[in-house]
């Protein structure tokens, strides 16, 4: 069964599900019991999650909030779980993913979870 015309640019052999909802970063922080500043620092570099998992939602002419797809939340959850396996891996994760050294130091000083 052919899904699209052979000369159609969309017929690359892949089908992707449409994103039908996203979760705001504040909400993700609450459900993951994480500091929203940590999550913002991690996703401030959009290369840290797979392309398309970080969404900017415009809420005014010059105002936007950040949201994640379900896959983005899963990816972020996996990243944080792996990073927290040991204190050493957590500190290395913070060094690698949090550009703000003061913020990274604050999270390093917190007790392990």
PERA-V113687 format. One record per pair of residues at least 24 apart in sequence whose ideal C-beta (glycine too) atoms are under 10 Angstrom apart, sorted by the first residue. I is the first residue (numbers start at 1). J is the second residue. Records with the same first field share a line. If there is no record, write none. Layout:
I->J + J
This chain:
16->52
17->69 + 70 + 71
19->52 + 53 + 55 + 67 + 69 + 70 + 71 + 72
20->69 + 70
21->67 + 69 + 70
22->53 + 54 + 55 + 57 + 65 + 66 + 67 + 68 + 69 + 70 + 72 + 73
23->55 + 67 + 68 + 69 + 70 + 72 + 73
24->55 + 57 + 65 + 66 + 67 + 68
25->54 + 55 + 65 + 66 + 67 + 68 + 72 + 73 + 76
26->65 + 66 + 67
27->67 + 68 + 73
28->66 + 67 + 68 + 72 + 73 + 76 + 77
31->73 + 77
32->73 + 76 + 77 + 80
33->113
34->76 + 77 + 80 + 107 + 113
35->103 + 106 + 107 + 110
36->66
37->98 + 100 + 103 + 106 + 107
38->80 + 94 + 97 + 98 + 103 + 104 + 106 + 107 + 110
39->66 + 68 + 76 + 80
40->66 + 98 + 100 + 103
41->94 + 97 + 98 + 99 + 100 + 103 + 104 + 107
42->76 + 79 + 80 + 83 + 93 + 94 + 96 + 97 + 98 + 99
43->68 + 72 + 76 + 97
44->97 + 98 + 99 + 100
45->97 + 98 + 99
48->75 + 76 + 79 + 96 + 97
49->73 + 74 + 75 + 76 + 79
50->75
80->113
84->112 + 113
86->112
87->112
